Amino acid sequence: MAGATDVGVFTHAALGRIAQHAEGIPRIVNTLCDHSLLIGYADQTRRIDGPIVEEAIAYLQAGRRARRRRARVAARSWSAVQWGVLGISAGVVAGGVTWLVLPSEIVSQAAAVTTAYAADVVHTVRTLLER
């Protein structure tokens, strides 16, 4: 700890119990020390001893739950056709909103640019597929 004159915050018994419970796994050592320090702070204790570590272990074990496998996101299993239909649908909706909101001369210019862009995309895809 920064600025501490006595860095022996954990007693030898506490360190032994932490090492025994963690079985060499650094993440468990860190979590157990963190919870022990929190309990010691709440108890206004300057040194963490065996009973405080035991309390931290009991707290952590009480909070342990069986891990559940997360359900696969439905979007991950969509086929390319479904994604294509979704993209086309979004384009139609966006086009309809644009046609309703913008003046007609801007819409016609946008349609010309979009058509040219779509033709370029089709040409590029065909070229890539021919290789």
N, C-alpha and C positions, 0 to 999 in steps of 0.2 A: 504494500500500500504506500502511496506517495506520502512522504513526510512522517511516517510512523517511526517511533523510536524502538518499539518492541514488535517485531514482525511475527512473533510466535502466537498468532491468533488461534490456531488449532492446536489442541493438546496432542500428545503422541497417541493416546487412545483413540481420539477422534480421527486422526490421520490413518491409523491402522484400520479402523472400521470403514472409512471411505474407500481405502484401497481394496479391502476385502469385498465390499459390495460392488464396486465398479468393475472388478475383474480386469483392470488394465484398459478399459475403454475411456478415452479422454473426455468424450462428450458426457458420459455419466459422472465422471469425476467433477467436471465443471458444473453440471446441473446440481449435483449433490452439495458441493461447496457453496454454490449460490443460495440454495434453499437453507442450508445450515446458517449461513451469514444472515439471511433475512430473518430467520427465527431468533438468532442471537440478538439481532438489532431490536426486534419486537420485545424481547425479554430484557433488553438493556444490559446485555452481557458482553464483557470485553473479550472473553476467551470462549471458543467453541469447544465443548467437551463431548464425550461419548453420548450422553443422553440427548443432546441437541441433534447430533447426527442421526441417532435412532429415530427421533421425531421427524426429521427431514425424510428419512427412508420410508417411514410409515406413511407420510403424506404423499410421497411420490408413488408408492405402491397402491395406495387407495385411489389415486387418479388414473391408474393404468387401465386402459380399455382395450378390448380386442380390436385389432385393426380391420377395417372393412375395405374391401377392394372398391375403389370408386367406380361408379357406373360409367361405362364408356359414353362419351359425348356422342349423341346421335349424329351430329354434323360430320364426325370423322368417318362414319360408315356410309355417307352419301356417295352415290356413284357419280361419275362425270356427267352423265345425262341429267341427273337431278340438279347438280351445280349449274349446268348450262341453262336449264329451265329457270332456275332462280335468277341467274344473271340476265337472261332475256326479259323476264318479268320485271326485274328492277329497272331495266332500260326502258321498257314500255311505260311504266309508271312515271319515271323521270321525264320521259318525252311528253307524256300527257300533261304533267304539271307545267313543264316548260311552255307547251303550246297554249295553255290556259293563261299563263301569267305574263309572258313576254309579248311584245308587239310582233306582228306577223312578218315584217321584213327581217327581224333578227332571227326568228325561227327558221325562215327559209335559208338564210346564210348558214346557220348552224346545221341544218339538215344536209346542205351540200358538203360541208366540211366533214360531217360524220359519215356520209356515204363514201367520200373519198378515203377517209381513214379506214373504214370497214373493208373497202376493196383492197387497200394496202395490206391489211392484216391477213385477209384471205390469201393474197398472193404470197406473202411471207410464209404462211403455214404450209401452203402447197409446195413451195420451194424446199422447205425443211423436210417435208414428208417424202419428197422425191429422192433425197440423199441417201 
